[in-house]
């Protein structure tokens, strides 16, 4: 009986979360998108104001979710307000929503299924996100265009270098596209590690796996600044990807040790 009750609670909370998200998309998108598209013809910078508003809306949404207790440590966040490459491990489809609520004017690769949802597609295009097939890096030419657009507006680029969500909670192998862009454009890299969302809504599940507010941690690591070294670009990019992955792997272990110690 308790298992059935727990399932019912999880289903109800899941439906509530989806409902609020969809309602928010309809209201914010229905009002903001047409107005932004019209005004941007006369004042292109209005698109950035729309993205700032999207960040505020998503931030309010995340704070009110009854199944996430978000703990963000930005003490090592890069102090510069300029463009950078932000790389994050990927545990759930909630990851990009969390990061969009935390960082202003993000862009980067996004999955094809997201571009098939009308309002979401418009939000992504206004945010200058670009298509990347599932599990594959975006074409280099399109990534370069995306980086240049971010540079032009002092925006940030969000990459999930694993390419897809983890099914174990651990950090998988990295694609090298984000690091190649950092090397080519000499952009700082801001690694970010998150943990907990794979327990809340893991890959393959549309229903929440928790009944109450689950701790989700987001921790910024020490940024890595250019120049990134001499030698063949392929080797520099590979070594940089390995360095970042190792630092994120170690930080994830540290997060879990700290949580276990706090639970005891």
N, C-alpha and C positions, 0 to 999 in steps of 0.2 A: 504493500500500500504506500509506504514512504517513497519507493522508487517511482511509482506512478504520480504521486504528488510532486516530487522533484521534477519529473519530466514536464508536467503541466506548468509549473512555475517557469521553467526554462523556455518553454514554447511561448508563453504569454509575454515574457520579457523580450524574447527575440522579436515577436510580432510588433511590440511597442517600439523597439529600436528601429526596425525597418520602417514602420509607419512614420515616425518622427523624421527620419532621414528623407524619405520620399516627399513628405509634406514640406519640409524645408527646401528641398530641390525645386518643388513646384512653385512655392511662394517666392523664394529668392531668385530662382532662375526666371520665373515668369515675369517678374518685375524688373530685375536687374539686367538680364541679357538683352531684351529689346532696347532698353534705354541706352545701354552701353554701346550697342552696335550703331545706333543712330548718332549718339554724341561723339563716338570715336572717329567719325568721318570729318569732324571739325576740330577735334582735339584728341589726337591719338593717345595721350597720356591717361585718358579716362579709363583705359583698359586696366592700367595698374591700380586705379582706385577700386575698380570692380574686384580685382584680385585681393586687395586689402580687405574689402568687405567680406569676401568669401572666407578669408582666414578668420575673421571675427565670428562669422556664423558657425564655422566648423569648431572653433574653440568653445563656443557656448554649447554646442551639441555634445562634444566629448566630455565636458565637465558635468553634464547632466545625465550621462549614461549610468544606469543603476548597476551595471555589471563590470565597470572598470574603476579602479582607484589609481589614478595616474600620478606617478612620482617622477619629476623631471629634474635632472642635475645638469645645469648649464655652466658650471663653474669653470670648465675648460673650453668653453665655446670660443671660437675665434672672435677677436674684438673688432675686426674690420667689417665694415658694412658693404664692401664691394662684392663682386662676383666670386663664387667658389663652387667646388664640386663637393656635394654632401653625399656620403655613401653610408648605407644602413643595411643591417641584416633584415631578412624578410621572413616573418613568422605567420602573418595573417593578412587578409585583404584590408584589415583595419589599419595596417602600418602607414600607408600613404595618407589616410585621413588624419591620423594623429600628427604626422609631420606637417601636413598642410595647415593644421591648426596652430603649429608652433613656429613655423618659419614663414616670413613674408616673401611673396613673389617667387614662389618655386615653379620650376618647369622641369622637363626631362622626359624620358621615354614612358609611354603608357600602353597598356595592353589593348588589342584590337576590340575586345568585347566591350570595353568602356566607351569606345567611340561609336558603338552601335546604339547606345542609350541617348535619346535626343537631347535632353537638358544637360546631362553629364558631358556629352560631346561638345556642346557649345562652351561649357565652363572650361574644358580642357583646351579648346582652341583659343579661347580668350586668354588663358594662362600660358599659351605657347608650348603646351605639351605636344609630343610627336609620337607617332605610331611605332610600336615595337612588338613583334610577334611573340607569343608566349614561349618562354624559355630561351629566346634568342635575343642577341643584342640588336639594337637598331642599326640600320646602315650607317657607315661612317660619315658619308656626305650629309645625311640628315642630322646626325649628331653634331657635326660641325656647324650646320646652320642654326641648330638649337643653342649651341654655346655662344655663337655670335649674337643671336637675339638676346640672350641673357646678359652678355657683356654690354650691349647697347643700352639696356635699362637697369644695369647694376643688379641683376637678379641672381638667383642661386639655382643650381641644377641638382636635382635629387635622383640618385641612382640606387638601385638594388642590385649589386653586382652578382648576387647568386642567380639572378634571372628568373627564379620562381620561388614560391614559398617552401620553407622547410617542412618536412613531415616528421622530423625527429626533435625539433627544437634547437638543434645544433646548427652551426654555421657551415654551409657547404662550400664547394669550389666557386671561385670568382671568375666571371667574364672580365675582360680587360678594357672594355670600351670606356668606362668612366676614367680609368687611369691614363689611357691614351689621350683623352681630351685634356686632362690635367697637365700632361707633359707637353702636348702640342701648344696649348694656350697659356702655359705657365700659370695655372690657377692653383690656389691653395686647396688642400683636401681636408674636409672636416668629417672624420669618422663619427658615427653615432651607433650605439648598441642599444637594442631594446630587448626586453624579456618579459614574458607573461602572456602576450597575446595569443601564442600558440595553444595556451590552455583555455583561453576564452572562446576563440572561434578558429579552430585548426582547419587546415586545408581538407576539403572533402566534406565539410559539415556546414549546413546552413542554419543549424540550431545551436544556441549557446551551450557550452559544456559546464558552465558555472551557475550557481543559484544566487550568488551575492557578489558584492563588489570585490573583484579579484585584483591583487596588486600587479600593476604593470609599470615597469621601470624603463625610463629613457635616459641614457647617460651619454653626454658628449665626451669624446676623447680628445687628447692633445692634437691640435691641427698639425698638418705636415705642409711645410711651405716650400715653394720652389726656390732655387733651382734643384732639379732632381738628379743631377749627376751627368757624367759624360758616357760616351759609348754608343753602341747601336740602340736606336729607339726601342726596338722590340725587347731587348734585355732590360733597359731602364724601366719600361712599362711593366714587364713581368716581375721584376724585383720590387717595384713599388706596390703592385697588387699583393704580393706575398707579405710584404711588411705590414700593410694595412690589415690584411686578413688575420695575421698573427696577433696584432694588437687588439683587434676586435674579439678574437677567440679568447684571449687571456682576460679581457675585460668582462666578457660574458661569464666566465668561470668565477671571477671575483664577485660579480653581482650575485650569483647564486650562493656563494659562500657567505656573503654578508646577510642575505635573506635567511639562510638556514640558521645562522648564529642569532639573528633577531628573533626567529620563531622559537628558538630554545630558551 
